[in-house]
Every structure is written in C-alpha cells, then in structure tokens.
Amino acid sequence: MDGFAAVDFGFAREVLQRGIAALYLIAFVSTLNQFRALLGEHGLLPAPELLAWAGSSPRARRLLRPTLFLRVRYTDRRLAALCIAGIVVSAALVAGLPQLAPPWVPMACFLLLWLGYMSISSIGQTFYGFGWEMLLLEAGFLAAFLGSASQPPPTVVIVLFWWLLIRLEFGAGMIKIRGGREWRDLTALMYHHETQPMPGPLSRQAHLLPRWFHRLEVVGNQVAQLGAPWLLLAPILGLWIPGASPGSATWPAIVGAAGAAVVIATQLWLVLTGNFAWLNWATIVIAFSAVGIPTGSPHPPATVLPWTIDGLPLPWFVVTSAVAVLSLWLSVPAVRNLFSRNQAMNASFNRWQLANAYGAFGTVTKERIEIVVEGSMQQDADPDPLAGEWREYGFRGKPGELRRVPGLFAPYHLRLDWLMWFLPLGRIHEDWFAMLLVRLLEADAPTLRLLRHDPFAGERPRQVRAVAYRYRFTTRAQHRESGRVWIRDGRRVVVRPLSLGDGLRAPDAGR
C-alpha cells in the first residue's frame, strides 16, 4: 500500500491549511464590513427579497444555491453573527489549534467555513459573482481533508489540489487563447495594467514599461498558465520509483516544485501590479501543494495495525478516498469544458460549487472609461448638462482623483469599487447602481461608509448624477510636470441629474 501517505508534504499542508484559513478570515471580514450596505435588509440588492422569491416555489428554491438562510430567516444581525463565527474559526485554523487534535476536528472546522461562506455567497447576487468566490469554496472543502499533525497528509488530497491548480491556471490560459486577438498578437498587456478593474500602486510603472517587455509578459503568462501547471503531476511518478515517496528529492519532485515556482512567480507579479481580491493569493497558496520537503524520516510501514494504512487511520483513509472519487466524478464536466470551443469562464456544474471551471480576462479592454458619481446642492438642474457646481464622491479603490496613487487592497475585496468598473461595459442601468444613487441622495450612513470621501460630510445633496471620463496614466514627463497619476478627457453625462423629488425613492427610504 506504499504511496497513500504524502509524508514529505507536511510543510505543504501547513501552508494550505493556514493560508486558506487566512483567506476565509479576510473574506468574512470583508463581508462583515460590506454586506449590510450592499445586500442587507436595506441594501442596494436586498438579500431578503431574493430569499422571499426563492421560498415562493420549489422550482425557485432549487435555483438558489445552498444557504442556511433558506432555513433560518435572514437578518443583518444573524449575518453578522455568522461572519464573526467564521472569523473565530478561521483565526483558530491560522493559529494551528484545531490541527493539534485528531483529523476530524480540522475537517469539521473547514466544512463549517465552507458551508458558512457558501450561505453568504449564494445570496450575494452580482456582488459575489466573481470566480474567486467559488475558488475559495472549493479550496476550503479540499482543505477539510488534509488531516492533522497526528498523521501525514493523504496523497489523494494533495493530488486534488494539483488538479485544482491545473483547472485554475490552464482554464485561464485557454480562455485567453480562445478569446481576444490581443492575447495571440502579444499586445494584451500593453493595455491591461491601465484598464484593469482596480489598478495598484505599481500599475502605472508597469504600464510604462517598454512594449517588448509587455510582449514577454504575455509569453510568460501563457507559459505559466498553459504549461507549468501540468508539471505538478510529475511527483506522482515518485510512487513508482523504488524507495521514493511523492515528495522525495527525485527529479519528478523537483519538476513539480519547479512548476509551482513558475506559477508563484507570475502570481506575485500580478499581486504587485493589481488588485484581484484573493485570486492571486489563493493561487499562490494552492501552488505550495506541490512543494515537498524530504523529512529524512522513513516511509510509514505498509501496515502497522489492521486499522492503519501508511500511517493513516483506516476510517480517515476511507473518507479521503471517497472524497477523491467524488471529486473525479464531479470533474467530468470541467474536463469537457476545458477542451470545448465554447469554454465557459468561472462556471460551476453542481450546486455545491465543487470541481469548477475557472478562467478570467479572455479579452482586454483597450481604453479605460470611469464612471464618476457627483452630487450638487443646487435645487434645479442647469440647462447645460456639463455646467453647474458638482462635487465628486471618492471611492476607496477605483480611480477618481487625478493625483491619488492607486492603493493596494488585495486580498481584501472592495466589491462596490469592482462593480463600478463594469458599468461602462453596458451595465449602466443595473438596479444596484440606481439604488446607489438613491442612497447617496438619502445620505445613507452604511452606504457612505463604503466610500473614501463624502463631499457633503453626511448632508443630503439635492441632486446626483453620473459622468463618464476616459482615464489614462500620465507619462513620466506629464507626471513630473503636474504630479498627476491620471489624465482624463471625453467628459459626458451618462445619468442625468436626479433628485428624490423626481420620484426616485428606495422602498425603505422613509425609515
């Protein structure tokens, strides 16, 4: 029975368990800080309305992914309690406390995180419609079966993490090859650093690098996503090398670690040049699953006791083997999707969001259009739509003020700022954005806390509107001359001045 225990992957397990738990902690903190204003009882897209619809018929109920709030009535306080519980359990796992107990204890902790966060993301609607949400869920489910310090990690679970990374990276590479021409003619990254949803503090410097460097970036990205992930499977050959475990210092293990190193290096570059919530950090953590460090201890005997296999208790061996079989069965649609001409991006093929398909940025926008929200204390609109005294609302992460250097927020997820990027792409009439304008007219305190700057210091403006600009990074000469990070032009009003007197009112605006 040699090979069922990945004895040299103790360090990998530590990184996986603590790293994934840390990401859950950040996800629950992000939800605690933002869910009430975005999706709470008086949010932009109230979750109770979605739950009421889901409870209206068995068919509607089946269309909603599993959530505790179908059994327990949603309130903002209960949502906060769930987040606080998730933070406590996550922090305990980061500290490594449950891992000191038998494997069933960390398993229960991770499954509680998985079910708790799925209960939130299932009612999160468009604010939780990102690929890294289901990535966190799938990673948390797999982490539940890594075991504890009392025995080595199960080989099958380590291999399932490799398979997750392959789907994540290879899927992203294939979506690019099949997507916009800019990925095939090596020009995509001449635009991406400037037009990405939420630039970081080094995005401008990255954008100003030579064109030949951007072409090398595209080549490096495709090598890292289409080739390097498959190298992770090389350590499986260690199972057939006499006297070698999957993590031993043999050439298969070195090849696997090299593949992981390529993925980690490219993800660190993305961390430095953008803000993609926890997508990059989750990929880095998962890539460490291929880093085996020889312990120098002998491989566990084939059978020590009748109920032990390679150092794994027989019940634990049965459970982890069942998880592997289930994962392989659920992966069939994802495999078909990988090699389909109509490849779906960030798709789940089952209600539990396991064995998903991943992929992002199949196309890259060539110019950056920003929606700037403005308010005014004027009673009546000026006949000239671009005239009048208007003050801008400042957002935490999205570009706005021209001298402000973009911040580094990831892995924390600024959900409102991210969705603002999609508005110019044909989504300006989204319900949540209309409700955001209502909340600004009301000077709603929870909504204003999502922003960096309220130009009216808590007072109600008489009118609000939305204006579109084309934003571009300044050149080095322009930056030296003006101190600005951005220049903008092409100003046009995309949402006319609105006031509550126009009949624009939230259902609960009189509270």
Secondary structure by P-SEA (a helix, b strand, c coil): ccccccccaaaaaaaaaaaaaaaaaaaaaaaaacccccccccccccaaaaaaaaaccaaaaaaccccccccccccaaaaaaaaaaaaaaaaaaaacccccccaaaaaaaaaaaaaaaaaaaaacccccccaaaaaaaaaaaaacccccccccccaaaaaaaaaaaaaaaaaaaaaaaacccccccccccccccccccccccaaaaaaaccaaaaaaaaaaaaaaccccccccccccccccccccccccccaaaaaaaaaaaaaaaaaaaaaacccccaaaaaaaaaaacccccccccccccccccccccccccaaaaaaaaaaaaaaaaaaaaaaaaaacccccccccccccccccccccccccccbbbbbbbbbbccccccccccccbbbbbbcccccccccccccccccccaaaaaaaaaccccccccaaaaaaaaaaaaccaaaaaaccccccccccccccbbbbbbbbbbcaaaaaacccccccccccccccccccccccccccccc
